[in-house]
Amino acid sequence: MKDIEIELFIPGELKDEPIICNMIKNFKVEMKIIEASFSAESGWALLVVNGPKDELERMFGDLQKRGINVHRR
């Protein structure tokens, strides 16, 4: 397993949801928050994630279904 750097772009309607907390609770992944910024309109986070490839793919799919744009760097 290797570290993967990702950017999340979070729509404003999800601003009150514990997205990053749920990522850790619902998937077998570890993560480091490098930088993040949130406002009433949207949010952005730069994370380093690590975990089994199938869990990462499942997590990315779940985020995208919820309207969160995931960009792998």
N, C-alpha and C positions, 0 to 999 in steps of 0.2 A: 504494500500500500504506500502510495506516495502522496504528498501534499498537493492539493489542487487549489489554485487561487481563483475565486469567483467574485463577481459583482452581482448584487441583487438590486433591482429597480422595483420599488414597492409602490403600488398605487395608493392614493390618499384614503380610499375607502377601507383599506386594511391597516391604517395607522394605529389603531387601538388594539390590534391583535398581537399576541406574543409569538411572532413568527420565528424568531431565532431560537427562543426557548423551546418551541414545539419541534423545531428541526432536530434538536438534541434529544428530546424526549421520545420522539416517534421513530427515529432512525438510528441505526448503530453507527454513528459518526462522531468524530471529535472535531472541534473547530476553534479557531482563534479569530477574534474580531480585530481587524487591523485598523479600520476607520469606518465611521458611519455618520450619517446626517439625516435628520427627519424634520419635516415641516407638516403643516396641515394638508398640503397638496400631495406630497409624495415622500418617499424615503429612499435612501441609497445606503448600501453597506458593502464593504470590501472584506471578504472573509477568506481564511485558509481552512479548507476542510480535508478530512482524511477518514477513510473507512473502506469497507469492501466495495468493489466496483458495483455490484448489484444494488447495494443499499444506496450508494450515491446516485445511481440512475433512477431508482425509485423516488428518492428525495427530490431530484431535479424535476421529475415528471409531476410530482405532487405540487411543487411550487408553481410550475407553469400552468397547471390546471386551475390554480387559484388566482391567476392573473399576475403573477410575479415573474418579471423577466430575469432570466438567469444568463449571465455572460461569463463563459470560462475564459480565463486569461492565459 
